[in-house]
């Protein structure tokens, strides 16, 4: 991209008016920077690179281009990044209008909570339950003409066994993850499913009917194998998502305000009661039956934030404290209790999912949120 185009895109990015494609272009440009642009003070490049917005703001301001579209004070992310150098991968967190110092990770607390990992329970059609975490790699079951393999790279895969007799009756399995667990699944048709914590997916061992139907509670990311003659449908609560072959994320946790479906590739039809919508890549539908307009579609979605969970991190983009802590509750299998007034601050930043809970909370503490760990309970003061 030319310098003028870059600066125009950065201005839109910083003002919050960039569409998903433009946001992605800016972020890709930023990630590819491996030398110091002339517009940035060479002695401060490392400092700026720890804070994307600060770096981009400096790029604009030092190149003679003014940033006219300032957000209200509550959304001006003026803090320097909080960097925990003692862990693999940095934690960056920002709170509105509060400078955050650089800190080092403290010694782990005695009652600290470890991060989640690959944990799931497989329930076969005959009711047998298999704890995948404790099961050795290899073939763990054969149902009808389908072999179920647990692979060395931590996934469950279904594939046809040519030596077995094909059955005519549809058999259903259910994969469920606890809080603090997630799992990767490949269905019989080749569809890939990433199942987030505290979620479950019910699906046929083999797709034998004219449509491929699965049922979801919680959250999952799907990469659906293309088959124009057999639509793939995901039922979650009162919503049905229909696709032919595409990549999308569904968040249908019961403690969230709405069921959110985010499309990354292809086309998706959302049906919920008497409401329906077709969304395009970069768009997100939200279904809340209690709202005056139950089904809405937004085109200003940070898709990187939506699918960060499957890529081993949390990304928050102007998230309130409740949104942040709901995700931590699921991943660390803890309960959060608020005492006193609930903070109204908004946060943005990136947190790797492979760190202990105390290290994440220390970052929040630097932003003025006080906490105490009591077993599996986190008290926010």
C-alpha positions, -999 to +999 in steps of 0.1 A: +000+000+000+011+036-006+019+058+023-012+080+018-035+050+016-019+035+048-025+068+067-061+070+055-068+034+067-050+041+100-072+071+106-103+051+100-090+023+122-083+047+151-116+064+148-135+031+148-150+037+113-130+011+095-150-019+081-137-055+088-117-056+056-100-023+064-093-033+100-077-065+087-055-046+062-042-023+089-035-051+113-017-071+086+004-041+077+012-035+114+022-071+119+046-071+089+066-041+102+100-053+111+120-021+106+114+013+121+093+037+099+109+071+095+079+086+112+086+069+146+115+078+170+139+049+166+147+049+203+110+043+211+100+017+185+099-012+210+078+008+234+053+017+207+052-018+192+038-031+225+007-010+220-009-011+185-031+020+190-002+040+204+021+030+176-005+039+150-014+072+166+023+081+167+027+072+131-002+096+121+009+125+144+046+124+135+039+122+098+020+155+098-015+139+095-039+149+122-062+124+138-095+143+137-119+116+148-112+113+185-135+090+206-150+101+238-127+100+268-139+066+280-126+050+247-093+068+244-068+041+251-039+062+263-022+037+285+011+020+277+010-017+274+013-038+306+038-065+297+045-095+319+080-105+307+082-136+329+057-157+309+058-171+274+040-145+252+032-111+265+000-100+282-012-066+270-041-048+286-054-013+285-079+007+305-094+040+295-074+071+304-052+053+330-014+050+324-004+015+332+032+008+342+053-020+330+053-048+356+069-082+361+050-113+370+050-122+407+056-156+422+025-179+416+000-178+445-004-209+466-041-211+456-035-201+420-056-215+392-040-232+362-053-225+326-076-249+309-066-274+282-077-302+259-105-318+280-138-334+268-162-362+274-175-383+245-209-399+250-216-427+225-250-436+211-252-466+235-247-442+265-211-452+271-190-422+283-153-418+274-131-393+291-109-382+262-083-365+284-074-399+299-079-421+268-048-433+249-044-423+213-057-446+186-090-462+178-114-457+208-146-470+192-162-483+160-199-476+154-217-489+123-193-482+094-174-454+112-141-456+131-134-430+159-098-421+163-081-400+190-050-386+174-016-376+188-022-339+180-052-337+203-083-342+182-111-367+176-116-378+140-144-399+124-138-418+092-153-446+073-141-482+078-144-499+045-143-533+062-174-527+082-210-531+071-228-498+066-257-493+089-290-477+080-299-463+114-285-429+124-264-431+156-257-399+176-227-390+197-222-360+220-190-343+227-190-321+258-163-299+273-162-288+310-153-253+321-116-252+316-116-274+286-119-273+248-115-299+220-111-303+183-133-326+163-135-338+127-169-351+117-175-379+093-181-355+063-148-337+070-163-307+088-139-294+114-153-282+147-135-264+176-155-267+207-150-240+234-152-245+272-185-254+288-200-265+255-215-295+239-222-308+204-246-335+194-240-350+159-246-381+139-218-406+137-224-406+100-245-382+080-271-404+063-300-380+056-304-352+030-292-326+055-263-326+079-278-315+113-259-309+146-270-294+179-248-269+198-249-255+233-221-230+243-196-220+216-180-235+186-162-226+155-171-245+123-152-251+090-179-269+071-170-293+043-186-281+011-215-302-003-240-282-023-265-311-023-265-315+015-269-284+036-252-282+070-274-270+099-265-260+134-293-258+159-286-237+191-315-228+214-342-212+192-318-205+163-309-225+132-279-217+111-278-232+076-248-233+053-235-253+024-198-249+032-183-220+051-164-208+082-183-193+111-185-190+149-216-194+171-217-182+207-248-195+224-239-195+260-270-192+282-255-164+303-249-142+273-275-116+262-279-130+227-268-158+204-241-144+182-232-159+148-201-145+131-192-153+095-156-154+083-161-171+049-190-180+026-226-174+033-249-182+062-287-181+067-299-175+102-335-185+112-349-178+146-387-180+151-403-158+125-370-139+119-344-147+093-313-131+079-284-138+055-250-126+067-218-120+047-182-124+057-172-099+085-208-096+097-224-109+129-260-117+137-274-114+173-306-131+183-323-120+215-359-131+216-366-106+245-355-076+224-380-054+204-361-064+173-350-100+181-326-106+151-301-079+142-270-079+119-238-058+125-211-052+098-185-037+122-172-068+138-136-075+149-135-111+138-100-116+153-116-109+187-145-134+181-123-164+172-093-156+195-104-183+218-097-210+192-063-195+185-051-198+221-058-163+234-083-138+245-087-105+226-108-078+241-119-047+221-136-022+243-151-050+264-167-042+298-155-060+329-184-085+329-175-096+294-139-101+303-147-121+335-173-144+319-146-156+295-121-161+324-148-180+344-152-205+316-115-210+309-103-212+344-133-229+359-139-203+385-169-182+398-166-144+400-183-125+428-185-087+428-185-068+461-194-032+461-199-011+429-193-029+396-166-011+376-178+006+344-144+007+327-139-007+293-108-027+283-088-037+253-059-060+250-046-095+243-041-123+269-026-157+261-047-186+274-018-206+287-010-185+318-022-189+354-052-170+365-032-149+390-011-135+361-041-124+342-057-108+373-025-090+381-029-072+348-065-062+357-051-051+391-027-027+373-058-012+357-074-006+391-094-038+396-088-054+430-092-091+434-088-120+458-087-157+449-106-179+474-103-215+461-124-215+429-140-182+436-126-148+425-138-119+446-136-085+427-135-056+451 
